[in-house]
Amino acid sequence: MNKERFDIYDEQLNWIGQASRDEVHRQGYWHKTFHCWLVKHREGKLHVVFQKRQAGKDT
């Protein structure tokens, strides 16, 4: 199975290459990511909806 690869960037977000997911996280390389927060009103209060992640997830 092929390891997931991420594009990596310098501090000015210039593309500098690719590295495996585990190398990116181990070395702290800059990489792009996406977060989506779902917010809803319920009973007059704001609630943020989160997705549960697999227990063995690395981050």
PDB file of N, H, CA, C and O in Angstrom:
ATOM      1  N   MET A   1       0.831  -1.188   0.000  1.00  0.00           N
ATOM      2  CA  MET A   1       0.000   0.000   0.000  1.00  0.00           C
ATOM      3  C   MET A   1       0.874   1.251   0.000  1.00  0.00           C
ATOM      4  O   MET A   1       1.839   1.336   0.759  1.00  0.00           O
ATOM      5  N   ASN A   2       0.537   2.223  -0.853  1.00  0.00           N
ATOM      6  H   ASN A   2      -0.247   2.154  -1.470  1.00  0.00           H
ATOM      7  CA  ASN A   2       1.309   3.462  -0.928  1.00  0.00           C
ATOM      8  C   ASN A   2       1.027   4.348   0.271  1.00  0.00           C
ATOM      9  O   ASN A   2      -0.116   4.468   0.712  1.00  0.00           O
ATOM     10  N   LYS A   3       2.073   4.965   0.792  1.00  0.00           N
ATOM     11  H   LYS A   3       3.001   4.867   0.434  1.00  0.00           H
ATOM     12  CA  LYS A   3       1.895   5.907   1.899  1.00  0.00           C
ATOM     13  C   LYS A   3       1.327   7.210   1.350  1.00  0.00           C
ATOM     14  O   LYS A   3       1.651   7.632   0.240  1.00  0.00           O
ATOM     15  N   GLU A   4       0.472   7.837   2.154  1.00  0.00           N
ATOM     16  H   GLU A   4       0.208   7.495   3.056  1.00  0.00           H
ATOM     17  CA  GLU A   4      -0.089   9.133   1.777  1.00  0.00           C
ATOM     18  C   GLU A   4       1.036  10.159   1.740  1.00  0.00           C
ATOM     19  O   GLU A   4       1.890  10.185   2.627  1.00  0.00           O
ATOM     20  N   ARG A   5       1.035  11.005   0.708  1.00  0.00           N
ATOM     21  H   ARG A   5       0.341  10.983  -0.012  1.00  0.00           H
ATOM     22  CA  ARG A   5       2.068  12.022   0.553  1.00  0.00           C
ATOM     23  C   ARG A   5       1.430  13.401   0.567  1.00  0.00           C
ATOM     24  O   ARG A   5       0.346  13.608   0.022  1.00  0.00           O
ATOM     25  N   PHE A   6       2.126  14.344   1.202  1.00  0.00           N
ATOM     26  H   PHE A   6       3.007  14.176   1.644  1.00  0.00           H
ATOM     27  CA  PHE A   6       1.650  15.725   1.290  1.00  0.00           C
ATOM     28  C   PHE A   6       2.614  16.632   0.547  1.00  0.00           C
ATOM     29  O   PHE A   6       3.820  16.386   0.523  1.00  0.00           O
ATOM     30  N   ASP A   7       2.076  17.684  -0.060  1.00  0.00           N
ATOM     31  H   ASP A   7       1.096  17.883  -0.041  1.00  0.00           H
ATOM     32  CA  ASP A   7       2.916  18.770  -0.548  1.00  0.00           C
ATOM     33  C   ASP A   7       3.427  19.513   0.680  1.00  0.00           C
ATOM     34  O   ASP A   7       2.696  19.696   1.654  1.00  0.00           O
ATOM     35  N   ILE A   8       4.692  19.940   0.629  1.00  0.00           N
ATOM     36  H   ILE A   8       5.286  19.791  -0.162  1.00  0.00           H
ATOM     37  CA  ILE A   8       5.255  20.698   1.748  1.00  0.00           C
ATOM     38  C   ILE A   8       5.717  22.070   1.253  1.00  0.00           C
ATOM     39  O   ILE A   8       6.037  22.253   0.079  1.00  0.00           O
ATOM     40  N   TYR A   9       5.742  23.029   2.185  1.00  0.00           N
ATOM     41  H   TYR A   9       5.482  22.881   3.139  1.00  0.00           H
ATOM     42  CA  TYR A   9       5.968  24.440   1.852  1.00  0.00           C
ATOM     43  C   TYR A   9       6.952  25.058   2.825  1.00  0.00           C
ATOM     44  O   TYR A   9       7.142  24.566   3.937  1.00  0.00           O
ATOM     45  N   ASP A  10       7.587  26.164   2.382  1.00  0.00           N
ATOM     46  H   ASP A  10       7.432  26.564   1.479  1.00  0.00           H
ATOM     47  CA  ASP A  10       8.423  26.930   3.306  1.00  0.00           C
ATOM     48  C   ASP A  10       7.533  27.917   4.065  1.00  0.00           C
ATOM     49  O   ASP A  10       6.313  27.909   3.900  1.00  0.00           O
ATOM     50  N   GLU A  11       8.141  28.762   4.892  1.00  0.00           N
ATOM     51  H   GLU A  11       9.132  28.769   5.026  1.00  0.00           H
ATOM     52  CA  GLU A  11       7.381  29.689   5.730  1.00  0.00           C
ATOM     53  C   GLU A  11       6.607  30.738   4.940  1.00  0.00           C
ATOM     54  O   GLU A  11       5.678  31.345   5.472  1.00  0.00           O
ATOM     55  N   GLN A  12       6.979  30.964   3.664  1.00  0.00           N
ATOM     56  H   GLN A  12       7.734  30.471   3.231  1.00  0.00           H
ATOM     57  CA  GLN A  12       6.262  31.911   2.807  1.00  0.00           C
ATOM     58  C   GLN A  12       5.233  31.198   1.911  1.00  0.00           C
ATOM     59  O   GLN A  12       4.687  31.796   0.984  1.00  0.00           O
ATOM     60  N   LEU A  13       4.977  29.911   2.202  1.00  0.00           N
ATOM     61  H   LEU A  13       5.421  29.425   2.955  1.00  0.00           H
ATOM     62  CA  LEU A  13       4.045  29.054   1.462  1.00  0.00           C
ATOM     63  C   LEU A  13       4.457  28.813   0.015  1.00  0.00           C
ATOM     64  O   LEU A  13       3.611  28.625  -0.859  1.00  0.00           O
ATOM     65  N   ASN A  14       5.779  28.821  -0.230  1.00  0.00           N
ATOM     66  H   ASN A  14       6.466  28.974   0.480  1.00  0.00           H
ATOM     67  CA  ASN A  14       6.304  28.400  -1.521  1.00  0.00           C
ATOM     68  C   ASN A  14       6.450  26.887  -1.492  1.00  0.00           C
ATOM     69  O   ASN A  14       7.008  26.334  -0.544  1.00  0.00           O
ATOM     70  N   TRP A  15       5.953  26.216  -2.520  1.00  0.00           N
ATOM     71  H   TRP A  15       5.499  26.665  -3.290  1.00  0.00           H
ATOM     72  CA  TRP A  15       6.025  24.761  -2.594  1.00  0.00           C
ATOM     73  C   TRP A  15       7.488  24.337  -2.673  1.00  0.00           C
ATOM     74  O   TRP A  15       8.252  24.872  -3.477  1.00  0.00           O
ATOM     75  N   ILE A  16       7.875  23.375  -1.839  1.00  0.00           N
ATOM     76  H   ILE A  16       7.255  22.940  -1.186  1.00  0.00           H
ATOM     77  CA  ILE A  16       9.274  22.919  -1.840  1.00  0.00           C
ATOM     78  C   ILE A  16       9.408  21.421  -2.097  1.00  0.00           C
ATOM     79  O   ILE A  16      10.524  20.911  -2.191  1.00  0.00           O
ATOM     80  N   GLY A  17       8.292  20.713  -2.211  1.00  0.00           N
ATOM     81  H   GLY A  17       7.385  21.127  -2.135  1.00  0.00           H
ATOM     82  CA  GLY A  17       8.377  19.286  -2.501  1.00  0.00           C
ATOM     83  C   GLY A  17       7.255  18.501  -1.859  1.00  0.00           C
ATOM     84  O   GLY A  17       6.188  19.033  -1.554  1.00  0.00           O
ATOM     85  N   GLN A  18       7.523  17.218  -1.661  1.00  0.00           N
ATOM     86  H   GLN A  18       8.389  16.785  -1.909  1.00  0.00           H
ATOM     87  CA  GLN A  18       6.555  16.322  -1.044  1.00  0.00           C
ATOM     88  C   GLN A  18       7.256  15.454  -0.015  1.00  0.00           C
ATOM     89  O   GLN A  18       8.463  15.220  -0.083  1.00  0.00           O
ATOM     90  N   ALA A  19       6.462  14.983   0.943  1.00  0.00           N
ATOM     91  H   ALA A  19       5.482  15.173   0.999  1.00  0.00           H
ATOM     92  CA  ALA A  19       6.978  14.058   1.952  1.00  0.00           C
ATOM     93  C   ALA A  19       5.819  13.178   2.405  1.00  0.00           C
ATOM     94  O   ALA A  19       4.653  13.537   2.240  1.00  0.00           O
ATOM     95  N   SER A  20       6.149  12.028   2.974  1.00  0.00           N
ATOM     96  H   SER A  20       7.096  11.736   3.108  1.00  0.00           H
ATOM     97  CA  SER A  20       5.105  11.141   3.479  1.00  0.00           C
ATOM     98  C   SER A  20       4.408  11.793   4.663  1.00  0.00           C
ATOM     99  O   SER A  20       4.975  12.659   5.329  1.00  0.00           O
ATOM    100  N   ARG A  21       3.183  11.373   4.920  1.00  0.00           N
ATOM    101  H   ARG A  21       2.722  10.670   4.379  1.00  0.00           H
ATOM    102  CA  ARG A  21       2.391  11.930   6.025  1.00  0.00           C
ATOM    103  C   ARG A  21       3.133  11.828   7.349  1.00  0.00           C
ATOM    104  O   ARG A  21       3.197  12.799   8.103  1.00  0.00           O
ATOM    105  N   ASP A  22       3.699  10.647   7.639  1.00  0.00           N
ATOM    106  H   ASP A  22       3.647   9.858   7.026  1.00  0.00           H
ATOM    107  CA  ASP A  22       4.379  10.494   8.926  1.00  0.00           C
ATOM    108  C   ASP A  22       5.635  11.357   9.014  1.00  0.00           C
ATOM    109  O   ASP A  22       5.952  11.870  10.087  1.00  0.00           O
ATOM    110  N   GLU A  23       6.360  11.527   7.897  1.00  0.00           N
ATOM    111  H   GLU A  23       6.103  11.110   7.025  1.00  0.00           H
ATOM    112  CA  GLU A  23       7.542  12.391   7.902  1.00  0.00           C
ATOM    113  C   GLU A  23       7.142  13.859   8.113  1.00  0.00           C
ATOM    114  O   GLU A  23       7.803  14.583   8.858  1.00  0.00           O
ATOM    115  N   VAL A  24       6.061  14.292   7.454  1.00  0.00           N
ATOM    116  H   VAL A  24       5.525  13.704   6.849  1.00  0.00           H
ATOM    117  CA  VAL A  24       5.579  15.671   7.611  1.00  0.00           C
ATOM    118  C   VAL A  24       5.285  15.965   9.076  1.00  0.00           C
ATOM    119  O   VAL A  24       5.699  16.999   9.602  1.00  0.00           O
ATOM    120  N   HIS A  25       4.571  15.058   9.734  1.00  0.00           N
ATOM    121  H   HIS A  25       4.235  14.219   9.307  1.00  0.00           H
ATOM    122  CA  HIS A  25       4.218  15.291  11.133  1.00  0.00           C
ATOM    123  C   HIS A  25       5.417  15.126  12.069  1.00  0.00           C
ATOM    124  O   HIS A  25       5.542  15.854  13.053  1.00  0.00           O
ATOM    125  N   ARG A  26       6.287  14.183  11.766  1.00  0.00           N
ATOM    126  H   ARG A  26       6.185  13.591  10.967  1.00  0.00           H
ATOM    127  CA  ARG A  26       7.470  13.973  12.614  1.00  0.00           C
ATOM    128  C   ARG A  26       8.430  15.164  12.523  1.00  0.00           C
ATOM    129  O   ARG A  26       8.989  15.592  13.532  1.00  0.00           O
ATOM    130  N   GLN A  27       8.618  15.700  11.304  1.00  0.00           N
ATOM    131  H   GLN A  27       8.163  15.352  10.484  1.00  0.00           H
ATOM    132  CA  GLN A  27       9.573  16.793  11.095  1.00  0.00           C
ATOM    133  C   GLN A  27       8.959  18.178  11.283  1.00  0.00           C
ATOM    134  O   GLN A  27       9.680  19.173  11.364  1.00  0.00           O
ATOM    135  N   GLY A  28       7.629  18.244  11.353  1.00  0.00           N
ATOM    136  H   GLY A  28       7.043  17.436  11.287  1.00  0.00           H
ATOM    137  CA  GLY A  28       6.970  19.541  11.524  1.00  0.00           C
ATOM    138  C   GLY A  28       6.963  20.393  10.269  1.00  0.00           C
ATOM    139  O   GLY A  28       6.947  21.620  10.356  1.00  0.00           O
ATOM    140  N   TYR A  29       6.974  19.754   9.088  1.00  0.00           N
ATOM    141  H   TYR A  29       6.987  18.757   9.016  1.00  0.00           H
ATOM    142  CA  TYR A  29       6.949  20.505   7.833  1.00  0.00           C
ATOM    143  C   TYR A  29       5.626  21.246   7.675  1.00  0.00           C
ATOM    144  O   TYR A  29       4.577  20.763   8.100  1.00  0.00           O
ATOM    145  N   TRP A  30       5.689  22.435   7.053  1.00  0.00           N
ATOM    146  H   TRP A  30       6.541  22.827   6.707  1.00  0.00           H
ATOM    147  CA  TRP A  30       4.485  23.179   6.725  1.00  0.00           C
ATOM    148  C   TRP A  30       3.727  22.417   5.647  1.00  0.00           C
ATOM    149  O   TRP A  30       4.326  21.956   4.675  1.00  0.00           O
ATOM    150  N   HIS A  31       2.421  22.284   5.810  1.00  0.00           N
ATOM    151  H   HIS A  31       1.935  22.659   6.599  1.00  0.00           H
ATOM    152  CA  HIS A  31       1.572  21.661   4.789  1.00  0.00           C
ATOM    153  C   HIS A  31       0.177  22.252   4.903  1.00  0.00           C
ATOM    154  O   HIS A  31      -0.209  22.780   5.945  1.00  0.00           O
ATOM    155  N   LYS A  32      -0.566  22.154   3.822  1.00  0.00           N
ATOM    156  H   LYS A  32      -0.253  21.724   2.975  1.00  0.00           H
ATOM    157  CA  LYS A  32      -1.913  22.719   3.817  1.00  0.00           C
ATOM    158  C   LYS A  32      -2.886  21.718   4.426  1.00  0.00           C
ATOM    159  O   LYS A  32      -2.720  20.504   4.308  1.00  0.00           O
ATOM    160  N   THR A  33      -3.899  22.262   5.077  1.00  0.00           N
ATOM    161  H   THR A  33      -4.034  23.249   5.173  1.00  0.00           H
ATOM    162  CA  THR A  33      -4.920  21.439   5.704  1.00  0.00           C
ATOM    163  C   THR A  33      -6.247  22.170   5.614  1.00  0.00           C
ATOM    164  O   THR A  33      -6.291  23.352   5.275  1.00  0.00           O
ATOM    165  N   PHE A  34      -7.312  21.474   5.913  1.00  0.00           N
ATOM    166  H   PHE A  34      -7.276  20.514   6.188  1.00  0.00           H
ATOM    167  CA  PHE A  34      -8.644  22.066   5.853  1.00  0.00           C
ATOM    168  C   PHE A  34      -9.417  21.655   7.097  1.00  0.00           C
ATOM    169  O   PHE A  34      -9.419  20.484   7.478  1.00  0.00           O
ATOM    170  N   HIS A  35     -10.067  22.612   7.722  1.00  0.00           N
ATOM    171  H   HIS A  35     -10.066  23.563   7.413  1.00  0.00           H
ATOM    172  CA  HIS A  35     -10.937  22.341   8.860  1.00  0.00           C
ATOM    173  C   HIS A  35     -12.314  22.902   8.539  1.00  0.00           C
ATOM    174  O   HIS A  35     -12.426  24.028   8.054  1.00  0.00           O
ATOM    175  N   CYS A  36     -13.329  22.154   8.798  1.00  0.00           N
ATOM    176  H   CYS A  36     -13.238  21.239   9.192  1.00  0.00           H
ATOM    177  CA  CYS A  36     -14.702  22.586   8.582  1.00  0.00           C
ATOM    178  C   CYS A  36     -15.455  22.436   9.898  1.00  0.00           C
ATOM    179  O   CYS A  36     -15.592  21.328  10.417  1.00  0.00           O
ATOM    180  N   TRP A  37     -15.934  23.527  10.426  1.00  0.00           N
ATOM    181  H   TRP A  37     -15.823  24.427  10.004  1.00  0.00           H
ATOM    182  CA  TRP A  37     -16.677  23.518  11.688  1.00  0.00           C
ATOM    183  C   TRP A  37     -18.148  23.709  11.371  1.00  0.00           C
ATOM    184  O   TRP A  37     -18.524  24.673  10.704  1.00  0.00           O
ATOM    185  N   LEU A  38     -18.973  22.804  11.839  1.00  0.00           N
ATOM    186  H   LEU A  38     -18.668  22.021  12.381  1.00  0.00           H
ATOM    187  CA  LEU A  38     -20.412  22.912  11.673  1.00  0.00           C
ATOM    188  C   LEU A  38     -21.001  23.465  12.965  1.00  0.00           C
ATOM    189  O   LEU A  38     -20.803  22.904  14.043  1.00  0.00           O
ATOM    190  N   VAL A  39     -21.724  24.566  12.842  1.00  0.00           N
ATOM    191  H   VAL A  39     -21.885  25.022  11.967  1.00  0.00           H
ATOM    192  CA  VAL A  39     -22.322  25.214  14.005  1.00  0.00           C
ATOM    193  C   VAL A  39     -23.824  25.285  13.771  1.00  0.00           C
ATOM    194  O   VAL A  39     -24.281  25.646  12.687  1.00  0.00           O
ATOM    195  N   LYS A  40     -24.577  24.937  14.794  1.00  0.00           N
ATOM    196  H   LYS A  40     -24.205  24.644  15.675  1.00  0.00           H
ATOM    197  CA  LYS A  40     -26.033  25.015  14.656  1.00  0.00           C
ATOM    198  C   LYS A  40     -26.646  25.571  15.933  1.00  0.00           C
ATOM    199  O   LYS A  40     -26.068  25.494  17.017  1.00  0.00           O
ATOM    200  N   HIS A  41     -27.821  26.126  15.767  1.00  0.00           N
ATOM    201  H   HIS A  41     -28.290  26.189  14.886  1.00  0.00           H
ATOM    202  CA  HIS A  41     -28.594  26.622  16.913  1.00  0.00           C
ATOM    203  C   HIS A  41     -29.518  25.511  17.385  1.00  0.00           C
ATOM    204  O   HIS A  41     -30.192  24.864  16.583  1.00  0.00           O
ATOM    205  N   ARG A  42     -29.540  25.300  18.675  1.00  0.00           N
ATOM    206  H   ARG A  42     -28.992  25.825  19.326  1.00  0.00           H
ATOM    207  CA  ARG A  42     -30.474  24.336  19.262  1.00  0.00           C
ATOM    208  C   ARG A  42     -30.878  24.869  20.628  1.00  0.00           C
ATOM    209  O   ARG A  42     -30.034  25.153  21.479  1.00  0.00           O
ATOM    210  N   GLU A  43     -32.148  24.995  20.814  1.00  0.00           N
ATOM    211  H   GLU A  43     -32.833  24.764  20.123  1.00  0.00           H
ATOM    212  CA  GLU A  43     -32.703  25.455  22.096  1.00  0.00           C
ATOM    213  C   GLU A  43     -32.067  26.768  22.555  1.00  0.00           C
ATOM    214  O   GLU A  43     -31.765  26.951  23.735  1.00  0.00           O
ATOM    215  N   GLY A  44     -31.871  27.678  21.596  1.00  0.00           N
ATOM    216  H   GLY A  44     -32.117  27.530  20.638  1.00  0.00           H
ATOM    217  CA  GLY A  44     -31.344  28.991  21.919  1.00  0.00           C
ATOM    218  C   GLY A  44     -29.849  29.051  22.173  1.00  0.00           C
ATOM    219  O   GLY A  44     -29.337  30.096  22.576  1.00  0.00           O
ATOM    220  N   LYS A  45     -29.137  27.956  21.948  1.00  0.00           N
ATOM    221  H   LYS A  45     -29.553  27.107  21.621  1.00  0.00           H
ATOM    222  CA  LYS A  45     -27.690  27.919  22.171  1.00  0.00           C
ATOM    223  C   LYS A  45     -26.982  27.498  20.892  1.00  0.00           C
ATOM    224  O   LYS A  45     -27.556  26.815  20.045  1.00  0.00           O
ATOM    225  N   LEU A  46     -25.719  27.917  20.765  1.00  0.00           N
ATOM    226  H   LEU A  46     -25.252  28.472  21.453  1.00  0.00           H
ATOM    227  CA  LEU A  46     -24.886  27.487  19.643  1.00  0.00           C
ATOM    228  C   LEU A  46     -24.198  26.173  20.001  1.00  0.00           C
ATOM    229  O   LEU A  46     -23.704  26.008  21.116  1.00  0.00           O
ATOM    230  N   HIS A  47     -24.169  25.255  19.067  1.00  0.00           N
ATOM    231  H   HIS A  47     -24.570  25.389  18.161  1.00  0.00           H
ATOM    232  CA  HIS A  47     -23.500  23.971  19.253  1.00  0.00           C
ATOM    233  C   HIS A  47     -22.550  23.739  18.083  1.00  0.00           C
ATOM    234  O   HIS A  47     -22.902  23.998  16.932  1.00  0.00           O
ATOM    235  N   VAL A  48     -21.355  23.255  18.377  1.00  0.00           N
ATOM    236  H   VAL A  48     -21.069  23.045  19.312  1.00  0.00           H
ATOM    237  CA  VAL A  48     -20.390  22.874  17.351  1.00  0.00           C
ATOM    238  C   VAL A  48     -20.456  21.360  17.211  1.00  0.00           C
ATOM    239  O   VAL A  48     -20.424  20.629  18.201  1.00  0.00           O
ATOM    240  N   VAL A  49     -20.549  20.901  15.959  1.00  0.00           N
ATOM    241  H   VAL A  49     -20.576  21.495  15.155  1.00  0.00           H
ATOM    242  CA  VAL A  49     -20.670  19.465  15.681  1.00  0.00           C
ATOM    243  C   VAL A  49     -19.302  18.937  15.256  1.00  0.00           C
ATOM    244  O   VAL A  49     -18.702  19.451  14.312  1.00  0.00           O
ATOM    245  N   PHE A  50     -18.813  17.919  15.948  1.00  0.00           N
ATOM    246  H   PHE A  50     -19.300  17.502  16.715  1.00  0.00           H
ATOM    247  CA  PHE A  50     -17.522  17.317  15.628  1.00  0.00           C
ATOM    248  C   PHE A  50     -17.705  15.888  15.139  1.00  0.00           C
ATOM    249  O   PHE A  50     -18.650  15.204  15.532  1.00  0.00           O
ATOM    250  N   GLN A  51     -16.805  15.449  14.289  1.00  0.00           N
ATOM    251  H   GLN A  51     -16.037  16.005  13.970  1.00  0.00           H
ATOM    252  CA  GLN A  51     -16.790  14.067  13.830  1.00  0.00           C
ATOM    253  C   GLN A  51     -15.822  13.283  14.718  1.00  0.00           C
ATOM    254  O   GLN A  51     -14.695  13.718  14.954  1.00  0.00           O
ATOM    255  N   LYS A  52     -16.263  12.147  15.197  1.00  0.00           N
ATOM    256  H   LYS A  52     -17.178  11.794  15.005  1.00  0.00           H
ATOM    257  CA  LYS A  52     -15.350  11.286  15.961  1.00  0.00           C
ATOM    258  C   LYS A  52     -14.340  10.679  15.003  1.00  0.00           C
ATOM    259  O   LYS A  52     -14.679  10.282  13.889  1.00  0.00           O
ATOM    260  N   ARG A  53     -13.084  10.614  15.458  1.00  0.00           N
ATOM    261  H   ARG A  53     -12.809  10.938  16.363  1.00  0.00           H
ATOM    262  CA  ARG A  53     -12.013  10.057  14.633  1.00  0.00           C
ATOM    263  C   ARG A  53     -11.632   8.684  15.149  1.00  0.00           C
ATOM    264  O   ARG A  53     -11.875   8.338  16.305  1.00  0.00           O
ATOM    265  N   GLN A  54     -11.043   7.933  14.282  1.00  0.00           N
ATOM    266  H   GLN A  54     -10.845   8.214  13.343  1.00  0.00           H
ATOM    267  CA  GLN A  54     -10.567   6.606  14.614  1.00  0.00           C
ATOM    268  C   GLN A  54      -9.582   6.685  15.791  1.00  0.00           C
ATOM    269  O   GLN A  54      -8.759   7.599  15.851  1.00  0.00           O
ATOM    270  N   ALA A  55      -9.666   5.739  16.710  1.00  0.00           N
ATOM    271  H   ALA A  55     -10.334   4.996  16.661  1.00  0.00           H
ATOM    272  CA  ALA A  55      -8.829   5.755  17.919  1.00  0.00           C
ATOM    273  C   ALA A  55      -7.328   5.746  17.591  1.00  0.00           C
ATOM    274  O   ALA A  55      -6.543   6.337  18.333  1.00  0.00           O
ATOM    275  N   GLY A  56      -6.918   5.095  16.508  1.00  0.00           N
ATOM    276  H   GLY A  56      -7.556   4.615  15.906  1.00  0.00           H
ATOM    277  CA  GLY A  56      -5.507   4.994  16.160  1.00  0.00           C
ATOM    278  C   GLY A  56      -4.991   6.122  15.288  1.00  0.00           C
ATOM    279  O   GLY A  56      -3.872   6.036  14.781  1.00  0.00           O
ATOM    280  N   LYS A  57      -5.777   7.187  15.096  1.00  0.00           N
ATOM    281  H   LYS A  57      -6.686   7.257  15.508  1.00  0.00           H
ATOM    282  CA  LYS A  57      -5.361   8.293  14.237  1.00  0.00           C
ATOM    283  C   LYS A  57      -4.112   8.953  14.801  1.00  0.00           C
ATOM    284  O   LYS A  57      -4.003   9.132  16.014  1.00  0.00           O
ATOM    285  N   ASP A  58      -3.164   9.320  13.934  1.00  0.00           N
ATOM    286  H   ASP A  58      -3.252   9.175  12.949  1.00  0.00           H
ATOM    287  CA  ASP A  58      -1.877   9.831  14.401  1.00  0.00           C
ATOM    288  C   ASP A  58      -1.937  11.270  14.910  1.00  0.00           C
ATOM    289  O   ASP A  58      -1.069  11.683  15.679  1.00  0.00           O
ATOM    290  N   THR A  59      -2.926  12.025  14.504  1.00  0.00           N
ATOM    291  H   THR A  59      -3.631  11.689  13.879  1.00  0.00           H
ATOM    292  CA  THR A  59      -3.033  13.415  14.983  1.00  0.00           C
ATOM    293  C   THR A  59      -4.462  13.707  15.380  1.00  0.00           C
ATOM    294  O   THR A  59      -4.768  14.819  15.810  1.00  0.00           O
TER     295      THR A  59
END
